[in-house]
Amino acid sequence: MEIRSAAVIGAGVMGSGIAAHLANAGIPVLLLDIVPAGAADRSTLARSAIDRMLKTEPAPFMHRRNAKLVTPGNLEDDLARLAEADWIVEAVVEDPRVKSELYARIDAVRRPGSIVSSNTSTIPLSKLVEGQGGRFAEDFLITHFFNPPRYMRLLEVVAGERTRPEAVEAVTGFADRSLGKGVVRCKDRPGFIANRIGTFWIQAGINAAFDLGLTVEEADAVAGRPMGVPKTGIFGLVDLVGLDLMPHISRSLLDTLPPDDPYRAIHREPELLRRMIAEGLTGRKGKGGFYRLSREGGARVKEAIDLGTGRYRKTGKPRLDSVEAARGGLRALVEHPDRGGRYARSVLLQTLAYSAALVPEIADTVVAVDEAMRLGYAWKYGPFELIDRLGADWLADALEAEGMAVPPLLRLARGRGFYRVEGGRLQYLATGGDYADVPRPEGVLLLSDVKRGSAPVAKNGSSALWDVGDGVLCLEFTSKMNALDADIMAMIRKAIGLVGDGKGRWKALVVHNEGENFSVGVNLGIALFAVNIGLWPQIEQQVEEGQEVYEALRTAPFPVVAAPSGMALGGGCELLLHCDRVQAHAETYAGLVEVGVGLVPGWGGCKELLTRHWTNRRRPGGPMPPIAAAFETIGTAKVAKSAAEARDLLFLRDGDGITMNRDRLLADAKALALKLAGDYAPPEPVELRLPGPTARLALRLVIEGFLAQGRASGHDAVVAEGLAEVLSGGDTDVTRVLTGADLSALERAVFMHLVREPRTIARIEHMLETGKPLRN
Amino acid sequence: MPTYKAPLDDVRFVLNEVFDLGALARLPGHEEHTPDLIEAVLEEGAKLCENELFPLNQSGDEEGCRFENGVVYTPSGFKEAYRTYIEGGWTGLSADPEYGGQGLPHTVQFVMEEFISSANMSFGMYPGLSLGAYNALHRWGSEEQKRLYLPKLVDGTWSGTMCLTEPHCGTDLGMIRTRAVPDGGGDGDGGGGYRITGTKIFISAGEHDLTENIVHLVLAKLPDAPEGTRGISLFVVPKFLPRADGTPGARNGVACGAIEHKMGIKASATCVLNFEDAKGWLVGEPHKGMRAMFTMMNAARLAVGIQGLGLAEISYQNAVAYARDRLQGRALSGARAPDRPADPIIVHPDVRRSLLTMRAYNEGARALAAWIGLSIDRAERDPDPDARQEADDLVALMTPVVKAFFTDCAFEATNLGVQIHGGHGYIRDYGMEQYVRDARITQIYEGANGIQALDLVGRKLPQNMGRLLRHFFHPVGRHLEERMEDEGLAEFVLPLLKAFTKLQQATALVAQRGLADPEEAGAASSDYLRMFGLVALGFMWLRMAETARRRLAEEAAGGAGGRDAFYEAKIKIARFYFAKLLPQVNALFITVNAGAKPLMDVEAEAF
């Protein structure tokens, strides 16, 4: 069965977020909630949820127009419309009675064979289907989304004994392909996987901070990056989730966990937390939490609560030798004798032992547990991957030394570990004691798997070329932050040479990587160094080299498909503009942001974006509209906050694809590249007849207007002038035909002029030091 | 017997003609410090150095300091000279008027330091160390400490020291063992004091008979100190505890255990100081002593560079005199003084090479010192914060270059001075060998020159992605660009442009390789620093040459006239510099490029 429409019941944060994301998948969604007493608009809860979401950052919708796919309604007037839905998601309060009554009402109107799922995080499925009639239990499952549903990749799915396999398959397939989720099958156990382990981990972390006398910022400095956990660590995470939520979660776990579950032993409710919740110090949504920003004479000061005194004080930069030592690996961290090392040891020993004891109780495989923690808590490594980093033997020995029980599964892993690579394939240790291949769904092609199983076709300090099969070559950036540099340019040239005319061993090139961001452009620090020592000829040569390489990519006699995910900014965005097609992950954030550092795009970004607007068939007539459009996009450093938004800005074109699931991106890009390779012809050269000074004058008026209104700073105006010079064609007129090379030369000249400006240098410096643009 | 004449003419040229000394008087606080006033001060200073300090230089070296029963006696005449010195107000030359100083620009202090170092470097050590102590207390001391100590340091009745080095550690101060424990008592200092125990060595001016009290600034560790340099605190420990009225009171627990017998600066007392439960007070914050120490150290490093310049200058003056006087052999192309028994040796190309090398380094260094001195004044007083930062960046960048390159050149120059004298240079009568011996320490103390090179490549280069470099590379690059079309300057602009480009490339190379492997930066550091110094001096020589050309043109157009020879000489020395010294940059570029392998490839056992 295919899911073509959906309904969500409950327009709270989770319900409305799920509805928005279903709309992101392109299907119509009915969003229902109760009718509040005396409401004039009987669907006000759903309607206002949609309105609110249009103002929320980060946005639940990938594009504003997706909001139109969500139809607000209420449970009294619109219940019958549930019959339109293939999938009904319940996301109401965590009260079994409320849910039970609701299910009966749903069951009465829903279409036969439609699927009903609950977003519960605490109530067992067995309890939810209790007393429901007919075939309800066969069509019912739990789909546990994480907040915020658009961005958190984990979806925990629990099927009951009676749930139809086709129903599970339909939801799983849809969630995977259309919602982009990593679906993890869980057993019907309290807290499922992620929250079961996550709650234990948080509790262990809070306990150890009190017991070992760490400040909250010290604890988070240890239980953050060094453990491969987001830098919020534990206390920062609780602030994010809400302190007041913690007692609810623990109570529901205490109500349902087995009597001998170790969580019971470590559960505590420190007086300080109770007091903070009572005082409204519930975290980021409240008046502050473990951290808060206070204003002192206009300056924002970050404060943290002192776990001893319970009073706020200025945060100190934690200086722990153990955190330094962690660069040498996780083992170096947990073996370090300082309090940071002892903290890490305490938290990890408890959490990893707990996790190891839960397989196969809560999940069939360690793979599922690791994936749940990676996708649901954004850990870089799941618990079993962490154990492998420490060494299964080391952990078992350490547990024994502490007099703690060694779980049977960990004993099984002694001397070998939970994962291994065999014949180039990643394998995991199954509970039976044998290794098995880590399963990959059909249509998933991971570059990491390719890399595990083969040697690179070529490699240098910042990039590599991989054979991803069927004659497709994949260019991967490997530099720090995927910054673009001379090595990458050389590798692009190499790839162009290798693929040749596209009729030999290689047919097409895909540009893709599995980094957090596709590329945020050049390494600004290295660029600034060159600027500081005044290496102008070399800088100009690098600009020219970038232009040439990108142009060579654009005109290569074989298809080039970029497959970005995350940020593609500056030179990273310019690269997309020079590819034949882009197969973008839905969460792609593209933009030409050079003006933020006082520059204009110098690697053909101006040229390509202008050309796209020029040749856009839907554009109004005359030379000014395309120039003005490109001027606005580049001049205000617009960043598309999704692949869908990137289409509006012409960073993506018709024919470019969007993939919801990151794991499927490379396969989709490869398929697209092969499709193009069939009868490929490079793009025809575009000839532009630009107006020159008259257009520049028109843009100057715009700039002056901005200046007068205080919307542009002095240097904004200088940079915009430069941009106007490029986009208007420089010293030309409509009778002259300008080629790409002419525009590149113009782009380069303006870039070189701007890069020497002291205020541009100040912008670059400020960006590097603060991460924020300077408006000077 | 050597002679000395302070190079006032050249100083005037550099300050007023190459640079704009008048701009100093536009800085707030320096309104009265016009070029005329500064010139008058320097003339007085020159006289003091020529007439009072210089005559004691050779005798002081001969006699040395004497250590008897814990007391150090300076050589004959030093006490009287010191009295004259402080009576002239020279200890407070650039000091804060609030504490009795004259508040003159640092630029003036710089010039005086050169004169003093030429005349009698050993003598200069005593007020020099006081100035270091003054700087640290002025910047980091409490109001109480400033009120108590600064007026005495400024008027010279007390002197100061910097106590860093210990028997087992010098460069690596994180290892110091001197301890400070709170003594619990208030002792009228407001914040409670400390008891300092430990041994410090190589303490210049640590003990002597010139002043009624000595103010030691001591690095020590508090009981709860973190490991390494993050756990060092700075204390002020007076030899005599000051009474409430500011007069020296009871003797503190610090005593001189011995003085060192050294290669040079023999009239400067280099002491072993034993602190035993000595009363001290914290200066600045606990564990932040390195920061405070660097306030002293940065100024001191520049001062050491200037010491080198001073020694090279006096060596040059006497070498020239000798080369003119000494008749020996004939010029290679035939007699130049046929009426005399032989030609003066100055006719010989190689003697000229030596003399010109000395002079070109010296005058280039003097100009660079002026640029840095003026920048220190701008960094302190320019009303525009960006301009202050820029000037401060330039000073920070150039400090290791000034320290190491000037002193390396000075050692080269003083050796050439001996060489020109032949055997007479090697015996003591002519005084030339003393300059070599005195110069030798300048390459070592205040951070050995190898450490300066590491500071340059390891700290100054990468700081804020090369921000410090910008304030050297951009002005030089711009200066060259603006003169590309000037055919009259082409003979200077083109070679400097080539050398400058090499320096840019070397900078990028060192930064890039150093980022990946610090050993690479270390291996290139000394060669790179020298390249930097040569290019910086090249920039100075370009500016001096173009200034001289401009002045000649002005004089030809009806100016005052009379200085043609001076300016023409400048242009010729510039030519020498660009033809014979600057090209070292090419070889250094190759050695920088050679990387770490030739150094690190040899196993320690193989040496």
Chai-1 contact restraints between the chains, C-beta under 6 A:
chainA,res_idxA,chainB,res_idxB,connection_type,confidence,min_distance_angstrom,max_distance_angstrom,comment,restraint_id
A,G525,B,M465,contact,1.0,0.0,6.0,A-B,restraint_1
A,L528,B,M465,contact,1.0,0.0,6.0,A-B,restraint_2
A,F529,B,M465,contact,1.0,0.0,6.0,A-B,restraint_3
A,F529,B,G466,contact,1.0,0.0,6.0,A-B,restraint_4
A,F529,B,A511,contact,1.0,0.0,6.0,A-B,restraint_5
A,N532,B,G466,contact,1.0,0.0,6.0,A-B,restraint_6
A,N532,B,L469,contact,1.0,0.0,6.0,A-B,restraint_7
A,N532,B,R470,contact,1.0,0.0,6.0,A-B,restraint_8
A,I533,B,L469,contact,1.0,0.0,6.0,A-B,restraint_9
A,I533,B,F473,contact,1.0,0.0,6.0,A-B,restraint_10
A,I533,B,Q504,contact,1.0,0.0,6.0,A-B,restraint_11
A,I533,B,T507,contact,1.0,0.0,6.0,A-B,restraint_12
A,G534,B,F473,contact,1.0,0.0,6.0,A-B,restraint_13
A,G534,B,H474,contact,1.0,0.0,6.0,A-B,restraint_14
A,G534,B,G477,contact,1.0,0.0,6.0,A-B,restraint_15
A,L535,B,Q504,contact,1.0,0.0,6.0,A-B,restraint_16
